[in-house]
Amino acid sequence: MSEPTTPSHTAASTPIIAVEHVFKSVTDSTGTLDILRDIDFRLAPRETAAIVGASGSGKSTLLSIVAGLDTPTRGTVRLDGHDLFAIDEDARAALRAAKVGFVFQSFQLMGNLTALENVMLPLELSERRDIQKGARKAAADMLARVGLGERLSHYPKVLSGGEQQRVALARAFVVQPAVLLADEPTGSLDFATGETIMRLMFDLNRELGTTLVLVTHDRAIAAQCDRRITIEAGRVV
């Protein structure tokens, strides 16, 4: 079920993400398993979409393909007009670095880096010298924006789960990505902390004009998005 409830200005926009007849199958000694079957949708700039469905329905696989981290068996994915699978892995990585932010259920922070250093990392990896030069201030400002201005020098092991996910949000948004991909971003958090994280994510999304695509089991979270894309047995239903 793809249920567009988007603002009228998105309808005429050029898609920032276009998923065109995507299939994904894997083959092993037991035979072939179809994970995704003929997935087709488009998202406009600034749009928010929730990918929902039962465990094992193919949601996370679809998100990985949208990111260019996994390869479809056939079909096309365009990110800001670029055909992800018509370019090589180095070019896909460069496109991700320039256009995409990620938030994961398991935070994926570097344990040997402070909160500030974790958020600075994607800026320091940029090929642009001006971004590298301003990395410390930009990272500190973004951590302050998510309520961690007093925790810059703390390592992940001394931060709570909610604080670690705030660091992950700051790291994702500090590069001002065109697209943010989130895989069960509140899955390992308690209800109240998860609500706070989602409120922050939607606030930052609106402020920075990012297109947000998130995988979630939470109906309340999905209801806050412009669109719900429901996957059942590998198909959009």
Contacts in CASP RR format, 6 or more apart in sequence:
PFRMAT RR
TARGET T0000
AUTHOR 0000-0000-0000
METHOD contacts of the structure
MODEL  1
MSEPTTPSHTAASTPIIAVEHVFKSVTDSTGTLDILRDIDFRLAPRETAA
IVGASGSGKSTLLSIVAGLDTPTRGTVRLDGHDLFAIDEDARAALRAAKV
GFVFQSFQLMGNLTALENVMLPLELSERRDIQKGARKAAADMLARVGLGE
RLSHYPKVLSGGEQQRVALARAFVVQPAVLLADEPTGSLDFATGETIMRL
MFDLNRELGTTLVLVTHDRAIAAQCDRRITIEAGRVV
1 228 0 8 1.000
1 229 0 8 1.000
1 230 0 8 1.000
1 236 0 8 1.000
1 237 0 8 1.000
2 41 0 8 1.000
2 227 0 8 1.000
2 228 0 8 1.000
2 229 0 8 1.000
2 230 0 8 1.000
2 236 0 8 1.000
3 227 0 8 1.000
3 228 0 8 1.000
4 226 0 8 1.000
4 227 0 8 1.000
5 226 0 8 1.000
5 227 0 8 1.000
6 44 0 8 1.000
6 47 0 8 1.000
6 226 0 8 1.000
6 227 0 8 1.000
7 226 0 8 1.000
10 44 0 8 1.000
10 45 0 8 1.000
10 46 0 8 1.000
10 47 0 8 1.000
10 226 0 8 1.000
11 44 0 8 1.000
13 44 0 8 1.000
13 45 0 8 1.000
14 44 0 8 1.000
14 45 0 8 1.000
14 81 0 8 1.000
15 42 0 8 1.000
15 43 0 8 1.000
15 44 0 8 1.000
15 78 0 8 1.000
15 81 0 8 1.000
16 43 0 8 1.000
16 44 0 8 1.000
16 45 0 8 1.000
16 47 0 8 1.000
16 79 0 8 1.000
16 80 0 8 1.000
16 178 0 8 1.000
16 179 0 8 1.000
16 211 0 8 1.000
17 42 0 8 1.000
17 43 0 8 1.000
17 66 0 8 1.000
17 77 0 8 1.000
17 78 0 8 1.000
17 79 0 8 1.000
17 179 0 8 1.000
17 211 0 8 1.000
17 213 0 8 1.000
18 42 0 8 1.000
18 43 0 8 1.000
18 76 0 8 1.000
18 77 0 8 1.000
18 78 0 8 1.000
18 81 0 8 1.000
19 39 0 8 1.000
19 40 0 8 1.000
19 41 0 8 1.000
19 42 0 8 1.000
19 62 0 8 1.000
19 65 0 8 1.000
19 66 0 8 1.000
19 76 0 8 1.000
19 77 0 8 1.000
20 40 0 8 1.000
20 75 0 8 1.000
20 76 0 8 1.000
20 77 0 8 1.000
20 78 0 8 1.000
21 38 0 8 1.000
21 39 0 8 1.000
21 40 0 8 1.000
21 74 0 8 1.000
21 75 0 8 1.000
21 76 0 8 1.000
22 36 0 8 1.000
22 38 0 8 1.000
22 39 0 8 1.000
22 40 0 8 1.000
22 62 0 8 1.000
22 65 0 8 1.000
22 72 0 8 1.000
22 74 0 8 1.000
22 75 0 8 1.000
22 76 0 8 1.000
22 77 0 8 1.000
23 34 0 8 1.000
23 36 0 8 1.000
23 37 0 8 1.000
23 38 0 8 1.000
23 39 0 8 1.000
23 72 0 8 1.000
23 73 0 8 1.000
23 74 0 8 1.000
23 75 0 8 1.000
24 34 0 8 1.000
24 35 0 8 1.000
24 36 0 8 1.000
24 61 0 8 1.000
24 65 0 8 1.000
24 70 0 8 1.000
24 72 0 8 1.000
24 73 0 8 1.000
25 32 0 8 1.000
25 33 0 8 1.000
25 34 0 8 1.000
25 35 0 8 1.000
25 73 0 8 1.000
26 32 0 8 1.000
26 33 0 8 1.000
26 35 0 8 1.000
27 33 0 8 1.000
34 234 0 8 1.000
35 58 0 8 1.000
35 61 0 8 1.000
35 234 0 8 1.000
36 58 0 8 1.000
36 61 0 8 1.000
36 62 0 8 1.000
36 65 0 8 1.000
36 72 0 8 1.000
36 231 0 8 1.000
36 234 0 8 1.000
36 235 0 8 1.000
37 233 0 8 1.000
37 234 0 8 1.000
37 235 0 8 1.000
38 235 0 8 1.000
39 62 0 8 1.000
39 231 0 8 1.000
39 234 0 8 1.000
39 235 0 8 1.000
39 236 0 8 1.000
40 236 0 8 1.000
41 229 0 8 1.000
41 236 0 8 1.000
43 49 0 8 1.000
43 211 0 8 1.000
43 213 0 8 1.000
43 227 0 8 1.000
44 211 0 8 1.000
45 178 0 8 1.000
45 209 0 8 1.000
45 211 0 8 1.000
46 209 0 8 1.000
46 210 0 8 1.000
46 211 0 8 1.000
47 211 0 8 1.000
47 212 0 8 1.000
47 226 0 8 1.000
47 227 0 8 1.000
48 202 0 8 1.000
48 205 0 8 1.000
48 211 0 8 1.000
48 212 0 8 1.000
48 213 0 8 1.000
48 214 0 8 1.000
48 224 0 8 1.000
48 225 0 8 1.000
48 226 0 8 1.000
48 227 0 8 1.000
49 212 0 8 1.000
49 213 0 8 1.000
49 214 0 8 1.000
49 225 0 8 1.000
49 226 0 8 1.000
49 227 0 8 1.000
49 228 0 8 1.000
49 229 0 8 1.000
50 214 0 8 1.000
50 215 0 8 1.000
50 216 0 8 1.000
50 221 0 8 1.000
50 222 0 8 1.000
50 225 0 8 1.000
50 227 0 8 1.000
50 228 0 8 1.000
50 229 0 8 1.000
51 59 0 8 1.000
51 62 0 8 1.000
51 63 0 8 1.000
51 213 0 8 1.000
51 214 0 8 1.000
51 215 0 8 1.000
51 216 0 8 1.000
51 229 0 8 1.000
51 231 0 8 1.000
52 59 0 8 1.000
52 215 0 8 1.000
52 216 0 8 1.000
52 217 0 8 1.000
52 219 0 8 1.000
52 222 0 8 1.000
52 228 0 8 1.000
52 229 0 8 1.000
52 230 0 8 1.000
52 231 0 8 1.000
53 59 0 8 1.000
53 217 0 8 1.000
53 230 0 8 1.000
53 231 0 8 1.000
53 232 0 8 1.000
54 232 0 8 1.000
55 217 0 8 1.000
57 231 0 8 1.000
57 232 0 8 1.000
57 233 0 8 1.000
57 234 0 8 1.000
58 231 0 8 1.000
58 234 0 8 1.000
59 215 0 8 1.000
59 231 0 8 1.000
60 183 0 8 1.000
60 215 0 8 1.000
61 70 0 8 1.000
62 231 0 8 1.000
63 181 0 8 1.000
63 183 0 8 1.000
63 213 0 8 1.000
63 215 0 8 1.000
64 70 0 8 1.000
65 71 0 8 1.000
65 72 0 8 1.000
65 77 0 8 1.000
66 77 0 8 1.000
66 79 0 8 1.000
66 181 0 8 1.000
66 213 0 8 1.000
67 96 0 8 1.000
67 100 0 8 1.000
67 102 0 8 1.000
67 181 0 8 1.000
68 77 0 8 1.000
68 79 0 8 1.000
68 84 0 8 1.000
68 85 0 8 1.000
68 92 0 8 1.000
68 96 0 8 1.000
71 85 0 8 1.000
72 85 0 8 1.000
75 85 0 8 1.000
76 83 0 8 1.000
76 85 0 8 1.000
77 83 0 8 1.000
77 84 0 8 1.000
77 85 0 8 1.000
78 84 0 8 1.000
79 95 0 8 1.000
79 99 0 8 1.000
79 100 0 8 1.000
79 179 0 8 1.000
80 95 0 8 1.000
80 99 0 8 1.000
80 178 0 8 1.000
80 179 0 8 1.000
82 95 0 8 1.000
84 92 0 8 1.000
84 95 0 8 1.000
87 95 0 8 1.000
97 122 0 8 1.000
97 125 0 8 1.000
97 126 0 8 1.000
97 175 0 8 1.000
99 177 0 8 1.000
99 178 0 8 1.000
99 179 0 8 1.000
100 177 0 8 1.000
100 178 0 8 1.000
100 179 0 8 1.000
100 180 0 8 1.000
100 181 0 8 1.000
101 172 0 8 1.000
101 173 0 8 1.000
101 175 0 8 1.000
101 177 0 8 1.000
101 179 0 8 1.000
101 180 0 8 1.000
101 181 0 8 1.000
102 108 0 8 1.000
102 172 0 8 1.000
102 180 0 8 1.000
102 181 0 8 1.000
102 182 0 8 1.000
102 183 0 8 1.000
103 165 0 8 1.000
103 168 0 8 1.000
103 169 0 8 1.000
103 172 0 8 1.000
103 180 0 8 1.000
103 181 0 8 1.000
103 182 0 8 1.000
103 183 0 8 1.000
103 185 0 8 1.000
103 201 0 8 1.000
104 168 0 8 1.000
104 182 0 8 1.000
104 183 0 8 1.000
104 184 0 8 1.000
104 185 0 8 1.000
105 183 0 8 1.000
105 184 0 8 1.000
105 185 0 8 1.000
105 186 0 8 1.000
105 187 0 8 1.000
105 188 0 8 1.000
106 188 0 8 1.000
107 156 0 8 1.000
107 161 0 8 1.000
107 164 0 8 1.000
107 165 0 8 1.000
107 167 0 8 1.000
107 168 0 8 1.000
107 188 0 8 1.000
108 168 0 8 1.000
109 118 0 8 1.000
109 156 0 8 1.000
109 164 0 8 1.000
109 167 0 8 1.000
109 168 0 8 1.000
109 171 0 8 1.000
110 117 0 8 1.000
110 118 0 8 1.000
110 121 0 8 1.000
110 156 0 8 1.000
111 118 0 8 1.000
111 155 0 8 1.000
111 156 0 8 1.000
111 157 0 8 1.000
112 155 0 8 1.000
113 121 0 8 1.000
113 155 0 8 1.000
114 152 0 8 1.000
114 153 0 8 1.000
114 154 0 8 1.000
114 155 0 8 1.000
115 143 0 8 1.000
115 148 0 8 1.000
115 151 0 8 1.000
115 152 0 8 1.000
115 153 0 8 1.000
115 154 0 8 1.000
115 155 0 8 1.000
115 156 0 8 1.000
115 159 0 8 1.000
115 163 0 8 1.000
115 167 0 8 1.000
115 170 0 8 1.000
116 136 0 8 1.000
116 139 0 8 1.000
116 140 0 8 1.000
116 143 0 8 1.000
116 152 0 8 1.000
116 153 0 8 1.000
118 156 0 8 1.000
118 167 0 8 1.000
118 171 0 8 1.000
119 139 0 8 1.000
119 142 0 8 1.000
119 143 0 8 1.000
119 167 0 8 1.000
119 170 0 8 1.000
119 171 0 8 1.000
119 174 0 8 1.000
120 135 0 8 1.000
120 136 0 8 1.000
120 138 0 8 1.000
120 139 0 8 1.000
120 174 0 8 1.000
121 171 0 8 1.000
122 171 0 8 1.000
122 174 0 8 1.000
122 175 0 8 1.000
123 131 0 8 1.000
123 132 0 8 1.000
123 134 0 8 1.000
123 135 0 8 1.000
123 138 0 8 1.000
123 139 0 8 1.000
123 174 0 8 1.000
123 175 0 8 1.000
124 132 0 8 1.000
124 135 0 8 1.000
126 132 0 8 1.000
126 175 0 8 1.000
131 138 0 8 1.000
138 174 0 8 1.000
139 170 0 8 1.000
139 174 0 8 1.000
140 149 0 8 1.000
140 152 0 8 1.000
142 170 0 8 1.000
142 173 0 8 1.000
142 174 0 8 1.000
143 149 0 8 1.000
143 151 0 8 1.000
143 152 0 8 1.000
143 166 0 8 1.000
143 167 0 8 1.000
143 170 0 8 1.000
145 170 0 8 1.000
145 204 0 8 1.000
146 166 0 8 1.000
146 167 0 8 1.000
146 169 0 8 1.000
146 170 0 8 1.000
146 200 0 8 1.000
146 204 0 8 1.000
147 166 0 8 1.000
148 163 0 8 1.000
148 166 0 8 1.000
148 167 0 8 1.000
148 170 0 8 1.000
151 159 0 8 1.000
151 163 0 8 1.000
154 163 0 8 1.000
156 164 0 8 1.000
156 167 0 8 1.000
159 167 0 8 1.000
160 193 0 8 1.000
161 188 0 8 1.000
161 189 0 8 1.000
161 193 0 8 1.000
162 189 0 8 1.000
162 193 0 8 1.000
162 194 0 8 1.000
162 196 0 8 1.000
162 197 0 8 1.000
165 185 0 8 1.000
165 186 0 8 1.000
165 189 0 8 1.000
165 193 0 8 1.000
165 194 0 8 1.000
165 197 0 8 1.000
166 197 0 8 1.000
166 200 0 8 1.000
169 197 0 8 1.000
169 200 0 8 1.000
169 201 0 8 1.000
169 204 0 8 1.000
172 180 0 8 1.000
173 180 0 8 1.000
173 204 0 8 1.000
173 208 0 8 1.000
173 210 0 8 1.000
176 208 0 8 1.000
176 210 0 8 1.000
177 210 0 8 1.000
178 210 0 8 1.000
178 211 0 8 1.000
179 210 0 8 1.000
179 211 0 8 1.000
179 212 0 8 1.000
179 213 0 8 1.000
180 201 0 8 1.000
180 205 0 8 1.000
180 210 0 8 1.000
180 211 0 8 1.000
180 212 0 8 1.000
180 213 0 8 1.000
181 213 0 8 1.000
181 214 0 8 1.000
182 201 0 8 1.000
182 212 0 8 1.000
182 213 0 8 1.000
182 214 0 8 1.000
182 215 0 8 1.000
183 214 0 8 1.000
183 215 0 8 1.000
184 215 0 8 1.000
184 216 0 8 1.000
184 217 0 8 1.000
185 197 0 8 1.000
185 198 0 8 1.000
185 201 0 8 1.000
185 214 0 8 1.000
185 216 0 8 1.000
186 193 0 8 1.000
186 194 0 8 1.000
186 195 0 8 1.000
186 197 0 8 1.000
186 198 0 8 1.000
186 216 0 8 1.000
186 218 0 8 1.000
186 221 0 8 1.000
187 194 0 8 1.000
187 217 0 8 1.000
189 197 0 8 1.000
198 221 0 8 1.000
198 224 0 8 1.000
201 212 0 8 1.000
201 214 0 8 1.000
202 212 0 8 1.000
202 224 0 8 1.000
204 210 0 8 1.000
205 212 0 8 1.000
212 225 0 8 1.000
214 221 0 8 1.000
214 225 0 8 1.000
216 222 0 8 1.000
222 228 0 8 1.000
229 236 0 8 1.000
230 236 0 8 1.000
230 237 0 8 1.000
231 237 0 8 1.000
END
